[in-house]
Amino acid sequence: MSRWKRPLKAAEVRKILRALGFDPKPLKATSREQWTKRDGNHFYKVTLSAHNEPFDDFIVKSMARQAGVTVREFYDALN
């Protein structure tokens, strides 16, 4: 498995989302975190279910799509 397609932990995903300009919404009575970003006329929302870590390639691909970036760009934001 290549290094950039390895499973990610919740802390790594939080770091990626911050690097991409996302801000966490205040937590409510749910275990899911929602991260949002407004970019011009576009609004992005990524849902993070930390209790499901480590996140496999299917979940990472879904989060990257929600963030409006490619999977490669998502992993590159970790560095």
PyMOL commands that set and color helices and strands:
alter all, ss='L'
color gray80, all
select helices_A, chain A and resi 3-5+10-19+50-52+57-67+71-76
alter helices_A, ss='H'
color red, helices_A
select strands_A, chain A and resi 23-24+32-39+42-49
alter strands_A, ss='S'
color yellow, strands_A
deselect
rebuild
show_as cartoon
